[in-house]
Amino acid sequence: MNVVILGSGKGSNARRLLEAERDGGLGRARVTAVFCDRTEAPILQLGKDFGVEARFLDPGPYRTKLTGEWEAAYIDSIEAKQPGLVVLAGFMRVVKKPFIRAFPGKIINIHPSLLPSFKGLNAIGQAFDYGVRITGCTVHYVTEDIDGGPIIDQEAVRIEEGDTLEALEARVHAAEHRLLPGVVARLSGE
Ligand code: GRF
């Protein structure tokens, strides 16, 4: 099963997927491309580190969405990889109906909270500020309902007395790095 990853930033989840593939822990899944909407993002380094195609795709003029000819170019580039799965791993743009319809039931996202709590940006900070005792991360299918598609799997993370936001972020990210490769392996039919 071909996997295309879309990301915008650090790329630690994409890196974990590539490490899992290298170590035999990604089932039948093979990462065939990493596409990024920012020219300078560290995620692009994965191309060199893992010998996978990793490149910038122009997202067009808007900061948080993908529309028109730019959306079409994303769809074409992804379709060319014949993906069985498209993984949004820190892709900081809303994907809309044409994009979602191009890959029906094949787009998943990782979000750093136990959805449906704390949708949107800064989810770890939202949970920390709210004072919940348990947060975590979620992998879900992507629909037009932002952070609202069917949940595939979750991992819980406890917020300890005297925790700092930085420490909590590190534990949530560690949970993401465990959760996502397992989900991709399962979806590949192992
Ligand atoms: C992760 O926390 C993910 O849940 C969220 O964006 C972050 C991406 O981190 N959607 P990275 O680029 O994978 O390191």
Residues whose N, C-alpha, C, O or C-beta is under 5 A from the ligand:
A	BS01	GRF	G9 K10 G11 S12 N13 A14 A89 G90 I110 H111 P112
